[in-house]
């Protein structure tokens, strides 16, 4: 028996050894501390930075046109360790590096000549494109590499900046990382109707392939501070930015699509001129196409339930049903104003459908849609739209109980 054990032990060891090779981890990969993690990317019209100019004067250079300046927001192990170990005023928790050229891939590779740590885009959170660049080039050109390269996550958020996109990747708040800040603001959509649902790379690719016009959230930047303000209108045929919706107009789109998770409607009492603030708790919208021969029209039905959150009308008693009806009516008229204004801008000024009217026609009347699909934006600009809006105040906050 003992002899048998002696024979089995060497056999067991020899058979186990090959399996140990699979337990060594990713032995051929780069360690995390040896990499620069790209978390944010900004595209601007070409403008060489001071460092690029200085390097160029010393002999740096390769054949290219200065069409685009790419700014990469990077987190490295050195940045992270210096930030956490700093005893005095905190340093920036990130590094921004810019490169100017005409090929996004080539610009990325150029960074390898300036840093010992290779740039990886697996953790890229946000891409910001400047308004001036989006007006000059189609998104399928600007984002071609990002859409092709599987290093970029399909969920990466895309925004438009009215000024220099690189400015949105700056902050003066110690320890704050601008790319994460931008992504975090999107998550505040449950508090306002002025934030669009996230537009990711995969969604943009779908819009480009379908030829549909759409919106991209706009972000402003001033002295290290940022604010989401309105949206850029992207034309479905050219894929370029063709216009802009302000914050109120973006609210109108949110009501049209019924995709709002929260927000307020500020209206004014007709008798006193004092403001009434309705806070929505739920929202739903339906767009119903009507087809008679070659004539197309739409019925927009919007419903919402909410609360009377703020009332400046001194004589307005929230326990009085007549006053509640007036408050509801006032809020309904304000929503109708927002909706009508943005539809008029879409139809008359930009002649694009960015609210999904064509999509509803495609779903409910595919044969009709096939007929008008090619020139839908033009057809939409001449279409009659009817509105039916119903807002219901369910409570008045802590100053009152449920409405009977």
Secondary structure, DSSP 8 states (H G I E B T S, - for coil): -HHHHHHHHHHHHHHHHHHHGGGS-STTS--GGGEEEEEEEEEEE----HHHHHHHHTT---S----EEEEEEEEEHHHHHHHHH--SS---S-EEEEEEES-HHHHHHHGGGT-SSEEE-TT--EEEEEHHHHHHS-HHHHTHHHHH-TTS-TT-EEEEESS-GGGGG---STT--HHHHHHHHHGGGGG-SSS----BHHHHHHHHHHT--EEEEEEEEETTEEEEEEEEEE-TTT-SEEEEE-HHHHHHHHHHHT---SEEEEEE-TTT--EEEEEEEEEEEEEEEEEETTEEEEEEEEEEEEEEEEE--TT--TT-HHHHHHHHHHHHHHHHHHHHHHHHIIIIII----SSHHHHHHHH-HHHHHHHGGGHHHHHTT-EEEEEEEEEEEE-GGGS----
